[in-house]
Amino acid sequence: MSTGVIIGIIVAVIVVVGVIVVASGELRRARMRRQFGPEYGRLAKELGSKKKADAELTARQRRVEALNIHDLSAEQQASYGGDWTAVQERFVDTPAEAVSTAGTLIWNVMRERGYPVDDRRASLEALSVYHAEPLAGYRQVQDIRPENATTEELREAMIRYRALFEDLTGLGNGHGTPERDRVAEIREHSAANNQVTTGDRELLTDDGEVAADGSDRTVETPR
């Protein structure tokens, strides 16, 4: 075999290897963009290059996989779902307080799932691995101070918080039944306990007779 042929083969091999390396890198980068979403672009801009972002996100994923992050149980999911419903109802009258409580509730869920909540940066990194899309929205409003925010800012914060909360608990992925069941249970229990209360706030005697208006009507007391 002539020297020219050998050189040609070597060059061809180098070209093929180069193409494979480039293609592999692009596939890996595309996979990361899908997984990390806006976080990938944010980090590439912060670090100055996509290559650095690739390296950081790869290392971040390894760190997060070493953590003991786990799903909520059905009971925990239902309980937190009921808590969130109560927070949303409070938003109508006290929006600033509701947003503050919603933020606290999100971090309570993270603690329950095993996120390193004592280290805020590490927690946000972990969120970027498993909840990149809602995290992007959360980042936009995380610095809002509820006590100084406008109503529109509070409304936006509540929307962003809810997206992250639902993703964290699994209630936003077609698994909302536990929340609805829990809320229904709470309301039914409340209704049963309040059965003796009527529109004119009647009082009951020990034997269940209504004494407020002097009539002989009897209301069944809840057992």
N, C-alpha and C positions, 0 to 999 in steps of 0.2 A: 504494500500500500504506500502510495507516494506521500511525501510530507504535506503537500497541499491538501490532500484528502483528509489526512489526520487533523490538520488545522481546521478544516471546514467542519469536521465532526465535533471537535472541541467547541468551536464557536456556536454550533447549533445546540449543543448540550447546554452551554452557558445561557443562551437565549431562552431555551425551554425552562430551565431552572428559574431564570429571572422572571419569566411570565408567571410561573407557578407561585413564586414568592409574592409577587405583586397581587395576583388574583386572590391568594390566601389572605393577604392583608386587607384587601378590599372587602372580602366576605366577612372577615372578623369585624371590621369597622362597621359594616352594614348591620351585622347582628347586634353590635353594641348600640348603634343608633336606635334600633328597634326596641331594645331592652331599656335603655336609659332615657330615650326621648329627648326632651329639652335639656335635661341634665348634661347630655353629651356635648351639645353646642355651648352651653354655659361654661363647662369646664375647659373645653378647647379654647374658648376665648380668654378665659382666666389664665390658663397656662401658656398660651401663645402658639399652640400647635395641636393638631389632631393626634400626632404620634404620642405626645406627652399625655394627652387625654386618654388614649388607649391604654397606656402603661398604668396610669393612676386608677382607672376604672377596673382594670384587671386585678390590680393589687387590692382595691377596695372590695371587690367581690370575694376574694379569698378571705379577707378579714371578717367580712360579714357572715360568710358561711361557717366560720368558726364559732359564731355566737349561738346561743341556745334560743333562737327565735322560733316560736311555735304559734299555731292557730289558737283562737279562743275556743272554749268548749261551747256547746249549744246553750248551756245555762248562762255562761258569761256573755255570750253574744246577745241573748234575749235581755239580760239585765242592762247592759250598756245601751241597747236599743231603746229601752224604756227611759233611761236617763237622758238620751239625746232628745227624745220627744218632749220631755219636760223642759229641756233647755230651749228648744224652739218655741214652745208656748210662752216662755218667759220673755222672749225677744220682743214681743208686741208691746209690753209695758216697760221693760227695762233692757233695751238693746245692748247697752254697754256692759252691763252685768252678765247678760246672756253670752256675749262674745267671749268675755273673760272665762266664764265657766266652760264654754265649748272648748277653748284652748286647753284648759286644765284637763278636761275629759279626754281629749286626744292623747295627752301624755300619760294619763292613767291607763289607757288602753295599751299604749306602747310598753309601759312598765309591765303590764299583765302578760304581754306577749314575749317579753324577754329582751326588749331593746335596751341599750345602755343609756338610760335617761339621765344619769348623773353627768354624762358627757354630751352636751347638746350637739356638738359638731359630729361626733361619732354616730349619734342617733340619726341625724339628717343624712349622713352618708349611707347608713343602713336603709333608711327609707328610700333613697335613690335606687337601691338595688331591687327592692320589691314593690315599690309604689311610686315610680318615677313620674308618671303623668300628674296625679293629684299633688305630688310634692312641688311641682313647678308652680301650681296655683297657690299653694301654701306659702311658698317663698315670697310671692308678690305681696302678701298681706301680713307676714309674720312680725313686721316691725310696727304695725299699727298699734297705737296706745288707745284702747277703748275709751278711756276717760276724756280724751281730747279729740276723738274722731267724729266726723260728721255721720249723719244717719246713713248716707249712701256708702261711706267707707265701711261702716259696721255691717251693712247688708252684704257688701261684697266679701267681707271677711267671713261672714257666716256661711255664704255659699261655698267659698274655698275650703273652709274648715269641714263643712259637711261632706264634700267630695273625698277629702282625705280620711275622715272618720269612717265613711261607708266602705272605703277600700280596705282600711285597716281591720275592720270588724267582719268584712265579708257581706255586709248587709246591702251593698250596692251591686252585687253580682248575682241577683236572682235568689238570694238567700234571706229575703226580708221577712219570711214567715215567722221566725222566732220573735222578731221585734213586734210584729202585729199581734201575735198571740199573747205576748207579755203585756202589751198596752191594753189589750182587750180584757185580760185577766185583772189588771189593776183597776180598770174602770168598772168592771162588773162587781169586784169586791167593794169598791167605794160606793157603788149604787146600793148594794145590799146593806152596807153599814149605815147609809143615810136614808133607808126606807122609812124610818119613823119621822123624818123631817118633811113637813108639808109646806105649801106656799105661805101660810100664815103663821109658821113657826109654832105649831101646836106642842104642848107639853104633855108627857105621859105620866100617869100615876103608876104606882108599883104594879098594878094588875093590868096595865095596858090601856086603861080608859083615858080618853082625851079630856084634860081638865081646863084647857085654855079658854074655851068658849062656853063651858057649862053644859054642853050637850052630852048625850049618852053614847056618842059614836065611839067605836073601839078600833084601834089600829093594831094590827099584828106586829109584835116586836120581833126583831130578827133574832134567830137562834144561833 
